[in-house]
């Protein structure tokens, strides 16, 4: 699976952004899709994940109630709607795919990664 993430940018605190991740190469619906982020000087961390049907969704505690993950299997695309952004959300955001049907937050279980898109939240 080839993944391409886009939609990052500069936004003020309290603002919103929507990230998109376009997939190609294999059957998109076979994969659990995740969003991760990596802030400067920090380890990459799980943000959100969604299975093919949208039934199995997970969020990191730090983004619950502010971020929403969704996917459109007809467009081979997964989205991350980010609202009420905070400066601490500043990071490079990556989309990733894992064949683990029920999902995982473990980075090592994701086989495919996009190139990342930078989100900067100013205070």
C-alpha positions as CSV (number, residue, x, y, z in Angstrom):
1,X,0.0,0.0,0.0
2,X,1.3,3.4,-0.9
3,X,0.1,6.2,1.3
4,X,0.2,10.0,0.8
5,X,-0.8,12.3,3.6
6,X,-1.6,16.0,3.0
7,X,-3.6,18.8,4.5
8,X,-1.2,20.1,7.1
9,X,-0.4,23.7,7.7
10,X,-0.2,26.6,10.1
11,X,-3.2,27.3,12.2
12,X,-3.9,29.4,15.3
13,X,-4.8,27.7,18.6
14,X,-8.5,26.9,18.7
15,X,-8.6,26.5,14.9
16,X,-9.2,23.4,12.8
17,X,-7.5,21.4,10.0
18,X,-8.5,18.3,8.1
19,X,-5.8,15.9,7.1
20,X,-6.3,13.4,4.3
21,X,-4.4,10.2,3.4
22,X,-4.8,8.7,0.0
23,X,-4.0,5.0,-0.4
24,X,-3.2,3.1,-3.5
25,X,-1.7,-0.3,-4.5
26,X,-3.7,-2.8,-2.5
27,X,-7.3,-3.3,-1.4
28,X,-7.8,-0.4,0.9
29,X,-10.6,-1.9,2.8
30,X,-8.4,-4.8,4.0
31,X,-6.4,-2.5,6.3
32,X,-6.9,-0.8,9.6
33,X,-5.8,2.8,9.1
34,X,-4.0,4.9,11.7
35,X,-2.8,8.4,12.3
36,X,0.3,9.0,14.2
37,X,2.3,12.1,15.1
38,X,5.8,13.0,16.0
39,X,6.7,16.3,17.7
40,X,10.2,17.6,17.7
41,X,12.4,15.7,20.1
42,X,9.7,13.2,20.9
43,X,8.8,9.7,19.9
44,X,6.1,9.0,17.4
45,X,2.8,8.4,19.0
46,X,-0.6,7.0,18.1
47,X,-3.4,9.5,17.5
48,X,-6.4,7.7,16.0
49,X,-7.3,4.6,14.1
50,X,-10.3,3.2,12.2
51,X,-11.2,-0.2,10.7
52,X,-12.7,-0.7,7.3
53,X,-16.3,-0.4,8.5
54,X,-15.8,2.4,10.9
55,X,-17.0,0.3,13.8
56,X,-13.6,-0.1,15.5
57,X,-12.3,3.4,16.2
58,X,-9.6,4.3,18.7
59,X,-8.3,7.7,19.9
60,X,-5.4,8.8,22.1
61,X,-6.6,10.3,25.3
62,X,-5.0,13.6,24.3
63,X,-7.2,14.1,21.3
64,X,-10.5,12.5,22.4
65,X,-13.4,14.9,21.8
66,X,-11.3,17.1,19.5
67,X,-10.2,14.9,16.7
68,X,-12.4,12.7,14.5
69,X,-11.1,9.9,12.2
70,X,-13.2,8.7,9.2
71,X,-12.6,6.9,6.0
72,X,-14.2,6.7,2.5
73,X,-13.4,3.3,1.1
74,X,-14.8,4.3,-2.3
75,X,-12.1,6.9,-2.5
76,X,-9.4,4.9,-0.7
77,X,-9.0,7.8,1.7
78,X,-8.8,8.3,5.4
79,X,-9.4,11.6,7.1
80,X,-8.5,13.2,10.4
81,X,-10.6,16.2,11.3
82,X,-8.8,18.2,14.0
83,X,-10.7,20.8,16.0
84,X,-9.8,23.0,18.9
85,X,-6.2,22.6,18.1
86,X,-3.6,23.4,20.8
87,X,0.1,24.3,20.4
88,X,1.0,20.8,21.8
89,X,-0.7,19.3,18.7
90,X,2.2,20.7,16.7
91,X,3.9,17.7,15.0
92,X,4.4,15.9,11.8
93,X,1.4,13.7,11.2
94,X,1.7,10.3,9.5
95,X,-0.9,7.9,8.2
96,X,-0.2,4.2,8.4
97,X,-1.9,0.9,7.5
98,X,-1.9,-2.4,9.3
99,X,-3.5,-5.7,8.3
100,X,-4.5,-6.2,11.9
101,X,-8.2,-6.3,11.4
102,X,-9.3,-5.1,14.8
103,X,-6.7,-2.4,15.0
104,X,-3.7,-1.6,17.2
105,X,-1.9,1.4,18.7
106,X,1.5,-0.3,18.4
107,X,3.7,1.4,15.9
108,X,5.6,-1.7,15.0
109,X,2.4,-3.4,13.8
110,X,1.9,-0.9,11.0
111,X,3.5,-2.1,7.8
112,X,2.9,0.9,5.5
113,X,3.6,4.6,6.2
114,X,2.9,7.8,4.4
115,X,5.5,10.6,4.2
116,X,4.0,12.8,6.8
117,X,2.5,16.3,6.8
118,X,3.4,19.1,9.2
119,X,0.8,20.7,11.4
120,X,1.9,23.8,13.3
121,X,-0.4,25.3,15.9
122,X,0.5,28.8,17.0
123,X,-0.4,30.2,20.4
